[in-house]
Amino acid sequence: MAYFKRLSTGEQIATITTTLGDESERFMLVAEGNDASLWPLIDPTAADLDVLQSTINLPDKIFTVTGKRLGRFSIDARDPLESRTDIRLAKLWASIYLVVTDVSQGDQQDDLFYYGKKLVWRKSLPPSAGSALMFDATSGLMAIASAQTIKHSGPIPEGLYKLKAQVDPQQANVAQANALGDKAVENSREGIQFLPVGGLGPTQPQWGTFRVRLTPVGPNKAPLRTGFYLHNSYKGYTHGCIEVGDTDDEKSFFDYLFEYAQSEKSKKRPWLLLKVSYHDAFTTTKGGTTHQGSGRLAD
């Protein structure tokens, strides 16, 4: 026998509903008797599924799920040994539906949303984006929400931030950034900034090639922590900034941000709002950003 249940209440469930890009609450796959090795599985293009108990011999698997596109998708409980080779041939023992709803509905004021592993751009989109965009994203050396008040180590604190989606005229290309030297990094100007890359200045392995400052709007969980940015270093950790990477089709965040900055939309709405919110204290803030970005290069 196998079934899914809500971890908070223990009720058996048939459907999980969440908004696009928002990590769900915790659920459990209960497998009894001969079903002890079952594993929850879903199409990876539809959702990220994180199993929090990874020992395969444990009968109960605790997991969260994050919808990556709108629609109704099946989460199946299958034998993991069979499903590794061909999910179509694996034996199905239990199934529920994941319903991913539209984040554009409702009264949220934020344009972008960071929940720990993904940055979701869901309103005020660049012209080429037909729907919400999701990017890999990492924050913190201690990559867990409970560490958000720890200076220089924890992830960015929960709260609302604004970013100027226009290019900083003093760092509008690599030559300007190189000429500024250390001041290219030490300044606190708003806007999208090119960073020193070769030539007259050093590379910036901690920062990457582009960054944009995040300024708090109202209170947050750690008001004494400051100096946060979105940047594209692809190293897999930060000291509190958000390292933002690529979409599943390997287009980078800054590809889209430059597109927005050059559009008529940016003239009408130069400031975008980013909401940071974690599901609970155990939420991981380590996304899949440890790789070489394939998007826009500094020019």
N, C-alpha and C positions, 0 to 999 in steps of 0.2 A: 504494500500500500504506500502511496506517495501523495502528498498534497502541499499546497503553499499556504502560509499563514502570516498575518501581520504580527511583527515581533512585539509591538507596544501593547497589544490587547490579546493576542493569542487567537483571534478569530480567523477562521478559514476564509480564504478569499478567492475570487474568480477574476478580478480586474484590478490593475494598478493604474491610477491616473496621475499624471504629472504634466507640468508645462515644459515646453521645449528648453533644453539646456539646464534644467533644475534637477539636482540630485534628489532622488526619492527618499522617503523614510526607509528603515530597515525591514526586510522581510526574511522569512525563513522557508526553505524547502525541507519538509519533513519526510524522510524516507525510512520505512520500517521493514523489518524482515529481510527478504531477498533483494529489496530495493536500496540497500544501504549505500551503494556506491553512486547513486544518481547525482547529476550535476545540472544546475540551471544554465540554459543556453539561449541565445537570441542572435539574430542576424546582426553582425557588428556594424553594418552601415545604418541600422535603425536605432541602435542604442548601445551605450557602454554599460556593461554589467560587471560589477566588482564583487567578487566573493570574498567575504571578510574572514571566513574560516577556510583555510586552504588545504588542510590535511584531508586527503581523499577518503580516508577510512572513517571519518566522522559521519554519522548518519544525518545530522542536521546541518545544512549549509545556510549561513546568514549572508545576505547580499543586499546591495543597493543597485539601482538602475537609473540611468540618465538618458532620456530620449534625445536623439540627434536629428530627427525629422518628424514632421507631423504625420499622424495616422494611428492605426491600430495594428499592433504587432503581437505575435505569439512568443511567450517565454515558455520553453519546453524543459521538462526534466527528462534527461536521457542518460544512458550509460556512457560515461566519459571515455572509456577505452575504445568503444565502438565509434563514438562521434568524432574522435580525433582524426580518423581516417576518412570518414564520409558521413556527415551529419544526416544525409538523406536515408542512409541504411541503418542508423541507430534506432534502437527500440524506444519508443515514446511511452513514458509511464504517467506523466501528469503534465498539464498545460494551463496557463492563465494568459490573459491579455494585458498588454501595456498600451494605454491610450495616451498619446502625446498631444497636448492641446496647444493652441496658439497663444504665444506670450504677448502679442500685440493687443489682445483684449484686456480690459481691466483699466485701472486708474494709476498704474505705476508710472513714475515720472522719469525713471532712468532709461538711458539709451543702451547702455552696456551693463552686463551683469557678470560678476566673478564669484563662483561658488566653491572654488578649491582646485579643480583640475581643468576646467574649461572657462574661457572667457567667451561670453555670448553677446554678440552685437545684434540687438533685436528691434531697435527703433532708429529713425534718422539714418537709414542705411545709405551706403554709397550707391551711385546710379546702377552699377552692374549687378548688384545683389538682388535677386528676386525674392528672397526670404531671409530669415535670420541666419547669421553666420556664427560658426563655432570654431574656436581656436584652442589648441593646447596651451596651457598656462601653468606656471609654477610660481610659488611665493614662499620665501623663507629658507633658512638653513634647517631650522626645526620645522619641518613641513607638516604641521598639524595645527588645527584651529585653536587648540587650547594654549598654544604658545604665542598668540597674537599680541600680547602685551609686552613681550620680551624684546627689548631694544637690540637692534642689529642682528637678531637671530630668528625671531618669529615672523610669520607671514603678515601681510598687510592687514591692519585692523578692520573689523566690520564697520561700515558706515557708507556715506555718500561722498563721492569725489567728482570734481569737474576737470576736464581736459580741454585745452584749446586746439581745435582741429584745423589749425592753419600753421603754415611753416614759419618758424622764427626767422625774421629777415637777417639777423646777425649770424645765423648758422644754417643758411639755406643751401649749402653745398659742402663738399669735403674740403675744398680749398679754404673756405672761411673757417671751418672747424680746425684744420691744421694750423692756420695762422694764429688762432687763439691759444694754442697749446693747452696747458692745464686749465685755463679759464673756460675752455669748451665744455669741461665736465663740472667745474666748481661753481658755475653760475646757477641761478635758480629761475631763469626766465621761463615764461610759459610758451607753449607752442611746440610743434614737431621740430626736432633738432637733428641735423647730421652730426656725426661724431668723427673724431680724427681716425683716419684709416690710411696708414702708410704715408708716403710722400714726406711732408715736412714734420709730421707728428707721429706718435706711436699708435699702434692699434689699441683697441679698448676691449680686451677679452671679457672684462666684467660687465660691460655695457652693451657690446655689439656695435651696430652701425647706425641705429636710430633710437631715439627716445622721445617721450612726451611726458611732461610733468603732470602729476595728479595732486590737485589741491583740495583739501577737505572742505566739505560743505556741511556746516552744522557739526554736532557732536559725533564722536565715534568711540570705539571700545578702548582706544589707547591714545588719548589726546596729546600726550607728551612725545609721541613718535611722529616724526615728520620726514620730508624729503623723499617721497615716493614717486616712482615713475613706472610707466610701461616702457619696456625696452626689449631688444631682440637678440640677447647674447647666446642663446641656445646651449647653455652650460649645465642646466638642470637644477640650479639653486639660485637664491638671491639672499640679500640681507634685509628684505622686507618689501622691495619693489615687486612688481609682477613681470616676470619674464614671459612674454607672449610669443607663441610660435605660429604654427600653420593650421590651416584647415585640413580635412582629410584628403583633399585633392592637392595639397602642398602649396597652396597660395598663402602668402604670409599676411599677418595683420597689417603691417605697414604698407603692403601693396594697396590694400583697401583704404587705409587711412589717407594715403597720398591722393588716391582717387577722390575721396570725399573732400579733401582740402582744396582740390582743383576744380570742384564742381560749384554750381550755383547754390547748392544746398548749404555749403559752408559760409557763403556770404550772408545767408538768411539766418543760419544757426551755427555760429562759429564755436560755441561751447557745447560739449556733450557731457552727459552725466553718467558716471559709473557707480553702480551699487555693488558693495562687497557684503556678502552674507553667507555664512556657513551653516550647514544643517544642524550640527552639534559640535561639541568640543573634540570629538574624535574624527572629524572630517579631515581627510588628507588634503594638502595644498600642493602636492607634487604631481604636475601634469607631465605629458610626454614631450618635454622640450629639449631633451639631451640629444641633439643631432645638429647637423649642419643645415641651416635654413636654405631653401631653394627659391625664395621669393626675390623681391626687389633688391638689387645691389646698390650700394652707395655710388653716386656718380658726381 
